[in-house]
Amino acid sequence: MGNVYPALRTAKGNEMQKTTARVSIISPAGKNKFRLVFILAVFIVLSMSMSLSPPRAAARGVPGTAVDENPGGKGKAVLFVIDRIGIDDLSETDAPNIFKLISTGGFALMNARLVRDFYGNGSYLVIGAGGRANAGSNAGLAFNYDELLTGPRGEQIKAGNIYSSRTGRKAPEGSVVNLYIEEMIRNSDNFYSTSEPGLLGQTLKSKGKVTALLGNADSLAPARSVDTTLSRDQEYSDDLIPSPEEIEAYPSVVAIHREASCIAMDKNGIVPIGNVSANLSGVNPEHTNVTTNYERIISETEMLLPRTDLVVIDLGQTSRVDEGSSYYTDKALAEARSAAIKNSDQAVGEILKSLDLSKDMVIICTPTPSREMLARGELLTPLVISGPGFKTGTLLASPTTRRTGVVSNFDIAPTLLEYFGIDTPGKMEGRPLSETSTSTDIGDMKKFRTTVVASSTTRKSMVRFYVISVMVLISLFIMCVFLRDDLVYNHGLFWKTALLMVLCGPFAYLIYPVFGNAALYRSIPLVIGICLLTSLAAVSLGGTRPFKDTAGHGMFVSMIFVSCATLFTALIDPLLGSPLMTLSAFGSDIIIAGRYYGIGNLYMGVIVGSSVLFACLVCEVFQNTLDKSWKRYLFTCTVFILMGLFLSYPRIGANVGGLITAVAASAATLLKLEGRPLNWKKILAAGIIVLLCVAVLIVVTSILPEQASHAGRAISRFREAGISSVLPQAMRKLSANWSLAFVSTWRLLLLLAVFGALLLNWKFKLFRKLRRGYRYLTAGMAGMTAGLVAALLFNDSGIEPAAAISIYLFVPLLLLVIQRIRDSASTGGKPDRFPADNIE
């Protein structure tokens, strides 16, 4: 049955009004209160349903994992640093001891990304902090307490004395001191940092555990450049060229690289026991560089193990090779790196003889990618763990990433603390790792790495292609509307198909990874083809009007098809572990590490926009079926509850900003659904609904911390540090939004949508016509506007979800303009109704 509006005064309309009239025993004011109570009850049910979800298994926060009791922390833990290598270097080298640990323990690719810091320095500090902390350029300047440093006048000073004069603290004899700990503390005192330097060592120290450090990655470098250029005033002569007898040797210095101290030190920059001096390395004239003294490291490790709990060992040689990689030929570099890995592997094998993996833990990690890896955007390095809880030769899982085989550099410190039976501090962002049931396959992991890196490197180009294409298309359409509207009238099918392709964009960007190969030359044609085919299918479906209730609503049917396909594909993907969003240019980038799991900000906006548009258009088109208010409320609430659950449920979406955005959009839509005007009471009710949903989510994450994600960690930090932990997080979000407002490509699309809508409304009075002719679509427009504002305010990259919502808000207006122009031409240029006002 078609909808009847006050402006329509036909006999047929009057008769329809009579047949649909009902005797009401509730006053208008009572009806409004009833609706408000109904909406409030629905959203309370939505919020409470989240708290009834089954708790996650307690073992390391991974779903379905049985509790693995720590054996009291009675064993030893040894952390080997074999730095600046990738999974390719490891797989192409004969390293039997490392591969034995992989086959009997756990393996994963560790994201080594840093924010606002130096690779090679900050990576170590992040591992020791278990979260974001900034090292600066001097983090590797650590020394044995009694090591001598040469002063400006040639005097020799103990490193321990320098440390004491700088900090006012006395370091113990035999310790290792980082002379730049105060610089690291100051660098980390900002709202980008979430943890603090030395948190791992400090936590172990507070629980009576002893930490030790061995090894360095010192390398040889020229002391200064050698200038062999003569000035114009000089002439070549034998007097200007020194004879070989006069040159004993060109000077060189040892570049200090002892960043591993940042893993083992406490908050004061002290490692109680250790040796990082040149005694553990020496210059080999044949190799023209410093080399690791593996025999001494092995012997000192054997001496330290009985009196320590955690030993961090920097084997160093792979770092030295990569440090000078630009000076090698490709062949020589490959040989040097292979030799360094082999020698490190042999040292690992010798030290393993002193350990018992039934009670001792061994970790092999690569804090920093090689220079070649950094150049191609590959920030995933190998991580191996063996010992109690890691004995099956499977991939590792991380609650931080919620992905099998991919972990964060934040996770190593919490894993060590759990091994020793120590709770993870609230300031640590990472979570303890666990094994899974998925067997380790290095070949599959290499393929996954290649795909993820390719997706990451093409992401910006893919986003720019979509945004720029949409902006050009919309700009051309608006120009035609104002300058040559005959081009719109005569080519209505073209414009309808093109605008529906814009609406199909998020759907196409979600499913193109199914076809593999993330290369740009293949991805762009795929996206165009998917958009075109989906748009043509939608146009065909709308044009044939197969449903008896779609009189005059062909374009609505097309939009229902597109929004429905987008919505349900985006909701099903997280249930499967987000395989599509992981590789989509609109999804969350594993390499960037802003969000590893669930539904990212951009697709959060897509889900909100497509849900509201889908629900309201169904109410608009199928009015015979949804002929009563309670039916329309039931249908729209079902769609909105589904959307809210997926965005907020910790195992699926875990997007708190998305929950707020979804609730705001849903509440505004429901309050306007029956065409009643908004007032302050309704707005207040909507605000209360949002607060209730957020409050219930906070309660859930507090009661069930193993289900907590970003919100749960924020609550843990708040409990530990109070309001001082909330302000930096708020500042980070504001800073991110402020930065994106100037650099994000999406901001341009958002601005074009807003100004384009205002411009078209000025010419066609679209908003007034919507209120007169399309009650439910008007409610959807109000809901999407509320969601757009909420997305901007409550998300750390709010420009992106707001722009995504604006697509579903703006494109329907453009499609209505096409109908408006066609109606104008058919009525002599003076239309007063939309075509759909003429009920068939």
ABEGO torsion letter per residue (X at the ends): XBBBBAABABAAAAAAAAAABBBBABBAAAAAAAAAAAAAAAAAAAAAAAAABBBBBABGGBBGBBBBBBAGGABBBBBBBBBGBBAAAAAABBBAAAAAAAAABBBBBBBABBBGBBBGAAAAAAAAAGBBBBAEAAAABBBBAABBBBBAAGBBBBAAAAAAAAAGBBBBBGBBBBAAAAAAAAAABBAABABBBGAAAAAAAAAGBBBBBBEBABBBBBABBBBABBBAABBBBAAABBBAAABABBBBBBBBBAAAAAAABBAAGBBABEBABAAABBBBAAAGBBBBBAAAAAAAAAAAAAABABBBBBAGAAAAAAAAAAABBAAAAAAAAAAAAAAAAAAAAAAAAABBAAABBBBBBBABBBAAAAAAGBABBBBBBBEBGBAAGBBBBBAAAGBBGBBBAAAAAAAAAAAAGBBBBAABABBBBBBBABBBBAAAAAAAAAAAAAAAAAAAAAAAAAAAAAAAAAAAAAAAAAABAAAAAAAAAAAAAAAAAAAAAAAAAAAAAAAEGABAAAAAAAAAAAAAAAAAAAAAAAAAGABAAABGAAAAAAAAAAAAAAAAAAAAAAAAGGAAAAABAABBBAAAGABABEBBAAAAAAAAAAAAAAAAAAAAABAAABABAAAAAAAAAAAAAAAAAAAABAAAAGBAAAAAAAAAAAAAAAAAAAGBBBBAAAAAAAAAAAAAAAAAAAAAAAABAAABBAAAAAAAAAAAAEAAAAAAAAAAAAAAAAAAAAABAAAAAAAAAAAAAAAAAAAAGAAAAAAAABAAAAAAAAAAAAAAAAAAAABABAAAAAAAAAAAAAAAAAAAAAAAAAAAAAAGGBBABBAAABBX
